[in-house]
Amino acid sequence: MINPLSTRRKFSIIAVAAITAAIYSAVPAHGTTQNPLSIRLAVLKFGTVNWELNVIKHHELDKRSGLVLDVVGLANKDATSIALNAGDVDMIVTDWIWTSRQRHAGADFTFVPYSEAAGSVMVHPNSGIERLEDLRGKVIGVAGSPIDKSWLLLRAYSFKTIGEDLGKITRPAYAAPPLLNEKFKQGEFDAVLNYWNYTARLRAAGMTELIKVQDLLPALGVPGRLPLIGYVFSESWAEKNVEALTAFFKASADARAIMIESDEEWERLRPLTRAKDDATLAALRDGYREGVPQTYGHEQEEAIRAAFRIVAEHGGRALVGRNIELAPGTLWGGEAY
């Protein structure tokens, strides 16, 4: 039985439909129908996007749209981008930084927002850490590397709000997300900035949230909510596969609507999420729902452009390459939303 919807969940379902309509209108009105509709999508083997893809497959939403969706699970992010560049797959899930850098290098890849889910700075209960200033001299675990987007945004925020770079007044330690959580729970870190799904697990375990990444944005001049990752594909491929792309986004929107509306669907997904208890499953479910984009258009493009400038300033060429502005066309459909 589907539970009654909260106001946000109702709005999210409406938003999913609106996003799908916007994507449809952005797709050029020409393509080929001579071949069966198919898309080969490469994703991280254990990434959270697999939850949505599982819903698509379980409910045969791809087949209902006349699509053959071939999901290829790969070991790491680099493997997916290599597969896309080689033409071995049609689409991957990655971020706008990679997409922009590829476009500046001459590729025609473009980005459709998939998720706004972002992590948080988490601290131990009763740690006495209540403000960013309290992290001075503390060890903070950071997912990925020194040029992780969320870490760069947090550093920019601390400089803007307290006049000091958090990267210089703390002792950052960089590691893979699962290891970060374990070391944090063992007390080796005073705080941790991890990806949203690992943050959700810590929240379920009783850890305290200091600040959300999305809550950093207003002070940094980033409008609205910021998409972190999205579906990325070639514009030239899209022009030749209009119907397949349209069918995929229809199936994706239908899957998200189910995941927003149905708590029972999350019970079915429990093994895939690897949630060990009800609290963890609920935290993952709520985190996913909160991350579903509610708009698709100019506001998102402006948010991405503003965030790109910030991370470019703090991450430099090691992150964005030689260009410090988002490449035109990085967001699918440009300004014609």
C-alpha positions as CSV (number, residue, x, y, z in Angstrom):
1,M,0.0,0.0,0.0
2,I,1.3,3.4,-0.9
3,N,1.6,5.8,2.0
4,P,-0.1,9.3,1.8
5,L,2.3,11.8,0.4
6,S,3.8,14.7,2.3
7,T,3.7,18.1,0.7
8,R,7.3,17.8,-0.4
9,R,6.8,14.4,-1.9
10,K,3.7,15.6,-3.8
11,F,5.7,18.5,-5.2
12,S,8.6,16.2,-6.0
13,I,6.4,14.0,-8.1
14,I,5.0,17.0,-10.0
15,A,8.6,18.3,-10.4
16,V,9.7,14.9,-11.9
17,A,7.0,15.2,-14.5
18,A,8.0,18.8,-15.2
19,I,11.7,17.9,-15.6
20,T,10.8,15.2,-18.0
21,A,8.7,17.6,-20.1
22,A,11.6,20.1,-20.2
23,I,14.0,17.4,-21.3
24,Y,11.6,16.3,-24.1
25,S,11.3,19.9,-25.4
26,A,15.1,20.3,-25.4
27,V,15.6,17.2,-27.6
28,P,15.9,18.1,-31.3
29,A,12.9,17.0,-33.3
30,H,14.7,14.6,-35.6
31,G,16.2,11.2,-35.2
32,T,16.0,7.6,-36.4
33,T,13.4,5.0,-35.7
34,Q,14.9,2.4,-38.1
35,N,16.6,0.5,-35.3
36,P,15.2,-0.7,-32.0
37,L,15.4,1.9,-29.3
38,S,18.4,1.0,-27.1
39,I,20.8,2.7,-24.7
40,R,23.9,1.3,-23.1
41,L,24.5,3.0,-19.8
42,A,27.7,2.6,-17.7
43,V,27.5,3.2,-14.0
44,L,29.5,2.4,-10.9
45,K,28.7,-1.2,-9.9
46,F,27.7,-0.3,-6.4
47,G,26.5,3.3,-7.0
48,T,23.2,4.6,-5.7
49,V,22.0,5.2,-9.3
50,N,21.6,1.5,-9.4
51,W,18.6,1.8,-7.1
52,E,16.7,3.8,-9.7
53,L,17.8,1.5,-12.5
54,N,16.6,-1.5,-10.5
55,V,13.2,0.1,-10.2
56,I,13.1,0.7,-14.0
57,K,14.0,-2.9,-14.6
58,H,11.7,-4.4,-11.9
59,H,8.7,-2.6,-13.2
60,E,9.7,-2.9,-16.8
61,L,9.5,0.8,-17.3
62,D,12.0,0.7,-20.0
63,K,10.0,-1.9,-22.0
64,R,6.9,0.2,-21.5
65,S,8.7,3.0,-23.2
66,G,9.8,0.7,-26.0
67,L,13.4,0.8,-24.8
68,V,16.1,-1.8,-24.5
69,L,18.2,-0.5,-21.5
70,D,21.6,-2.2,-21.1
71,V,23.2,-1.3,-17.8
72,V,26.9,-1.9,-17.5
73,G,28.4,-2.0,-14.0
74,L,32.0,-0.8,-13.8
75,A,34.5,-0.7,-11.0
76,N,35.2,3.0,-10.8
77,K,34.4,6.5,-12.2
78,D,37.4,6.5,-14.5
79,A,36.3,3.3,-16.2
80,T,32.9,4.8,-17.0
81,S,34.4,8.0,-18.5
82,I,36.8,5.9,-20.6
83,A,34.0,3.8,-21.8
84,L,32.0,6.8,-22.9
85,N,35.0,8.4,-24.6
86,A,35.7,5.2,-26.4
87,G,32.2,4.9,-27.7
88,D,31.6,1.6,-25.8
89,V,28.6,3.1,-24.0
90,D,26.1,5.8,-24.8
91,M,25.7,7.4,-21.4
92,I,27.3,7.6,-18.0
93,V,26.6,9.3,-14.7
94,T,29.2,11.9,-13.7
95,D,29.4,15.6,-12.8
96,W,29.4,18.9,-14.6
97,I,33.1,19.6,-14.0
98,W,34.1,16.5,-16.1
99,T,31.5,17.4,-18.7
100,S,32.7,21.0,-19.0
101,R,36.4,20.0,-19.2
102,Q,35.6,17.5,-21.9
103,R,33.7,20.2,-23.9
104,H,36.6,22.6,-23.6
105,A,38.8,19.9,-25.0
106,G,36.5,19.5,-28.1
107,A,34.1,16.8,-27.1
108,D,30.3,17.4,-27.3
109,F,29.2,15.7,-24.1
110,T,26.3,17.3,-22.2
111,F,24.8,16.9,-18.8
112,V,21.2,16.3,-17.5
113,P,20.9,16.8,-13.7
114,Y,20.1,13.5,-11.9
115,S,20.5,14.3,-8.2
116,E,21.0,17.2,-5.8
117,A,21.8,14.8,-3.0
118,A,24.8,16.1,-1.2
119,G,26.7,15.2,2.0
120,S,27.1,17.0,5.3
121,V,29.8,17.7,7.8
122,M,29.1,15.2,10.6
123,V,30.5,15.2,14.1
124,H,30.3,13.0,17.2
125,P,27.4,13.6,19.7
126,N,28.6,15.5,22.7
127,S,31.8,16.5,20.9
128,G,31.4,20.1,21.7
129,I,31.7,21.0,18.0
130,E,28.8,23.3,17.2
131,R,30.3,25.7,14.7
132,L,32.9,25.6,12.0
133,E,35.2,27.5,14.2
134,D,35.2,24.6,16.7
135,L,36.9,22.5,14.1
136,R,40.1,24.4,14.4
137,G,43.0,22.0,14.9
138,K,40.7,19.0,14.5
139,V,41.1,16.1,12.1
140,I,38.3,16.1,9.4
141,G,37.9,13.2,7.1
142,V,37.1,14.2,3.5
143,A,35.8,11.8,0.8
144,G,37.9,11.6,-2.3
145,S,40.7,14.1,-2.6
146,P,41.7,17.7,-1.9
147,I,39.8,18.8,-5.0
148,D,36.4,17.2,-4.1
149,K,33.6,19.6,-5.0
150,S,32.0,19.6,-1.6
151,W,35.2,20.1,0.2
152,L,36.1,23.1,-2.0
153,L,32.7,24.6,-1.4
154,L,33.1,24.1,2.3
155,R,36.5,25.8,2.3
156,A,35.1,28.7,0.3
157,Y,32.1,29.0,2.8
158,S,34.4,29.0,5.8
159,F,36.5,31.7,4.3
160,K,33.4,33.7,3.5
161,T,31.7,33.3,6.8
162,I,34.5,33.1,9.4
163,G,37.4,34.6,7.5
164,E,39.5,31.5,7.5
165,D,40.1,28.6,5.1
166,L,38.9,25.4,6.8
167,G,41.6,23.5,4.8
168,K,44.3,25.5,6.6
169,I,42.9,25.6,10.2
170,T,42.0,21.8,10.3
171,R,43.9,18.6,9.6
172,P,42.1,17.1,6.6
173,A,42.5,13.4,5.9
174,Y,41.4,12.1,2.5
175,A,40.1,8.6,2.0
176,A,37.4,6.4,0.3
177,P,33.9,6.9,1.7
178,P,33.5,3.5,3.4
179,L,36.9,3.9,5.1
180,L,36.0,7.4,6.3
181,N,32.9,6.3,8.0
182,E,34.6,3.4,9.8
183,K,37.5,5.6,11.0
184,F,35.1,8.3,12.1
185,K,33.0,5.9,14.1
186,Q,36.2,4.5,15.7
187,G,37.1,8.0,16.8
188,E,40.0,8.6,14.6
189,F,38.4,11.7,13.0
190,D,36.7,14.6,14.9
191,A,34.5,15.3,11.9
192,V,33.8,13.9,8.4
193,L,32.6,15.2,5.1
194,N,31.3,12.3,3.1
195,Y,28.9,11.6,0.2
196,W,25.2,11.8,0.9
197,N,24.5,8.1,1.3
198,Y,27.4,7.6,3.7
199,T,26.2,10.7,5.6
200,A,22.7,9.1,5.8
201,R,24.2,6.0,7.4
202,L,26.0,8.1,10.0
203,R,22.9,10.1,10.7
204,A,21.0,6.8,11.3
205,A,23.8,5.7,13.7
206,G,23.2,8.8,15.8
207,M,25.9,11.1,14.6
208,T,25.3,14.8,14.6
209,E,25.0,17.0,11.5
210,L,27.0,20.2,11.7
211,I,26.1,21.6,8.3
212,K,24.7,20.4,4.9
213,V,26.6,21.1,1.7
214,Q,23.4,22.5,0.1
215,D,23.1,24.9,3.0
216,L,26.5,26.4,2.1
217,L,25.2,27.8,-1.2
218,P,23.3,31.0,-0.3
219,A,26.3,32.5,1.4
220,L,28.4,31.7,-1.6
221,G,26.0,33.4,-4.0
222,V,24.9,30.1,-5.6
223,P,21.2,30.4,-6.4
224,G,18.7,27.7,-5.6
225,R,19.8,24.1,-5.2
226,L,22.8,22.6,-6.9
227,P,22.8,19.4,-8.9
228,L,25.8,17.4,-8.1
229,I,25.7,14.6,-10.7
230,G,23.8,13.8,-13.9
231,Y,23.4,11.7,-16.9
232,V,26.0,12.6,-19.6
233,F,26.0,11.7,-23.3
234,S,27.1,13.0,-26.6
235,E,25.0,15.7,-28.4
236,S,25.6,14.1,-31.7
237,W,24.5,10.7,-30.4
238,A,21.4,12.3,-28.9
239,E,20.5,13.8,-32.3
240,K,20.6,10.3,-33.8
241,N,18.7,8.7,-31.0
242,V,16.0,11.1,-30.0
243,E,13.3,8.5,-29.3
244,A,15.7,6.3,-27.2
245,L,16.7,9.3,-25.1
246,T,13.1,10.4,-24.7
247,A,12.1,6.9,-23.7
248,F,14.9,6.7,-21.1
249,F,14.0,9.9,-19.4
250,K,10.4,8.9,-19.3
251,A,11.4,5.6,-17.6
252,S,13.7,7.5,-15.2
253,A,10.9,9.9,-14.3
254,D,8.4,7.1,-13.7
255,A,11.0,5.3,-11.5
256,R,11.6,8.4,-9.4
257,A,7.9,8.9,-8.9
258,I,7.6,5.4,-7.5
259,M,10.6,5.9,-5.2
260,I,9.2,9.2,-4.0
261,E,5.7,7.8,-3.4
262,S,6.1,4.3,-2.2
263,D,7.7,3.3,1.1
264,E,7.1,-0.4,0.1
265,E,9.3,0.0,-2.9
266,W,12.2,0.9,-0.5
267,E,11.5,-2.3,1.4
268,R,12.0,-4.2,-1.8
269,L,15.2,-2.2,-2.4
270,R,16.5,-2.9,1.1
271,P,19.1,-5.6,0.0
272,L,20.4,-3.4,-2.8
273,T,20.9,-0.5,-0.4
274,R,22.7,-2.7,2.1
275,A,20.8,-1.1,4.9
276,K,21.4,-3.1,8.1
277,D,18.4,-1.7,10.0
278,D,15.2,0.3,9.6
279,A,16.8,3.6,10.6
280,T,19.4,3.3,7.9
281,L,16.9,2.4,5.3
282,A,14.7,5.4,6.3
283,A,17.7,7.7,6.2
284,L,18.7,6.5,2.7
285,R,15.2,6.8,1.5
286,D,14.7,10.3,2.8
287,G,18.1,11.4,1.5
288,Y,17.3,10.1,-2.0
289,R,14.0,11.8,-2.0
290,E,15.4,15.1,-0.9
291,G,17.9,14.9,-3.7
292,V,15.4,14.6,-6.6
293,P,15.7,17.8,-8.6
294,Q,12.5,19.9,-8.4
295,T,13.4,22.2,-11.3
296,Y,15.2,21.7,-14.6
297,G,16.2,24.9,-16.4
298,H,17.8,28.3,-16.1
299,E,18.1,28.3,-12.3
300,Q,20.0,25.1,-12.3
301,E,22.3,26.3,-15.0
302,E,23.0,29.5,-13.0
303,A,23.7,27.4,-9.9
304,I,26.1,25.2,-11.7
305,R,27.9,28.2,-13.3
306,A,28.3,29.9,-9.9
307,A,29.5,26.8,-8.2
308,F,31.9,26.1,-11.1
309,R,33.6,29.4,-10.6
310,I,34.0,28.8,-6.9
311,V,35.5,25.3,-7.2
312,A,37.7,26.5,-10.1
313,E,39.1,29.2,-7.9
314,H,39.8,26.8,-5.0
315,G,40.7,23.7,-7.0
316,G,42.5,25.3,-9.9
317,R,43.7,23.6,-13.0
318,A,44.0,20.3,-11.3
319,L,40.3,20.2,-11.2
320,V,38.9,22.1,-14.1
321,G,41.8,22.3,-16.5
322,R,42.8,25.5,-18.2
323,N,39.3,27.1,-18.4
324,I,37.8,28.7,-15.3
325,E,34.3,29.2,-16.8
326,L,31.7,26.4,-17.4
327,A,31.8,25.5,-21.1
328,P,28.8,26.5,-23.2
329,G,26.4,23.6,-23.7
330,T,27.5,21.7,-20.6
331,L,23.8,21.5,-19.6
332,W,21.7,19.7,-22.1
333,G,19.4,22.2,-24.0
334,G,21.5,25.3,-23.3
335,E,19.3,28.2,-22.4
336,A,16.3,26.9,-24.4
337,Y,14.4,25.4,-21.4
